[in-house]
């Protein structure tokens, strides 16, 4: 009787060990450029969102912004996958009407002006496959130098007279993009 009990216990232990090994999940380490989201209205309690953007937040790590985001070249607006912006109602982006939907959000940095771009391409890694033919809307906005230095790339919204301003910020650069609705 004891032998049967010992064999049963050993068999159960081996079965549990094998099943744990076969079902173990492999999880990656924390990303150095974590994904984030910003929305308007920004209050998490307000479910009536007009816009939400999902992006990754690269860090400067003692590097120059101009090296990471060269002027005149299309940038994915963050790290890793290109940023995706969702509008939940009609919005004016610059002088163009944009219908509700999800778009990839690219920018082309410049010394004093940046071009902000909405593209119908989705699930894009970086800006390697950016295709101007798929642009939905473009607007040119001023780039402003601020006093505050931000280590991590950030996006935030602020209420404006006719809608909201989406601010892109990194290092001492601030890029305000007006959205009217």
C-alpha positions, -999 to +999 in steps of 0.1 A: +000+000+000+028+024+009+046+016-024+015+024-044+011+057-025+047+067-031+045+058-068+013+078-071+028+108-053+060+107-075+038+103-107+017+133-097+048+154-090+063+145-124+030+152-141+028+186-124+064+194-132+060+185-169+027+204-172+043+235-156+072+233-180+051+228-211+027+257-202+053+282-190+051+315-208+081+336-219+076+373-213+100+399-226+117+425-204+103+459-199+107+480-231+131+508-227+107+530-247+074+521-231+041+526-249+018+554-237-014+571-247-028+606-245-064+616-251-087+646-252-105+651-230-077+640-208-098+631-177-099+593-175-135+596-161-147+613-193-156+585-218-166+610-245-132+611-261-126+632-293-091+619-299-066+594-285-030+587-296-009+557-288+029+560-291+061+549-275+083+572-254+120+571-263+145+587-239+173+611-249+199+594-226+225+622-232+220+621-269+211+651-291+176+654-303+187+663-338+206+630-340+176+610-330+151+630-350+169+645-380+154+676-396+138+669-430+132+632-425+099+614-418+098+603-382+074+578-366+065+602-338+079+581-310+098+548-309+091+513-322+058+512-340+046+544-356+022+564-335-015+557-342-041+584-336-079+578-334-105+604-339-140+596-326-157+625-344-150+648-374-119+669-367-101+697-386-064+689-388-048+721-401-072+731-429-084+696-437-115+678-424-107+643-411-133+617-406-135+595-375-111+566-377-075+555-369-045+568-387-008+566-384+008+598-372+041+608-387+060+641-385+088+657-405+109+678-381+125+711-391+144+738-374+115+762-370+085+742-385+074+706-384+050+689-408+024+667-391+010+639-413-020+616-410-016+584-431-041+556-438-013+530-433-018+511-401+004+487-380+036+503-393+069+497-377+090+529-377+088+551-407+107+527-430+077+521-453+062+556-452+044+563-485+033+599-492+006+585-515-013+572-484-014+606-467-049+617-455-039+651-443-009+673-437-003+705-418+028+726-411+032+740-375+057+760-357+083+744-335+090+763-303+120+761-280+109+760-243+128+764-211+119+730-196+139+700-207+120+667-212+141+635-211+113+613-225+093+621-256+058+631-246+024+640-260-003+659-242-036+677-250-049+710-238-083+726-244-082+754-269-109+779-280-122+758-309-111+723-298-078+711-285-040+715-290-019+684-292+016+691-279+046+670-290+075+676-266+111+663-263+142+680-251+134+717-252+113+715-284+075+719-282+053+714-313+017+725-309-008+710-334-043+725-334-073+703-337-107+719-342-141+702-337 
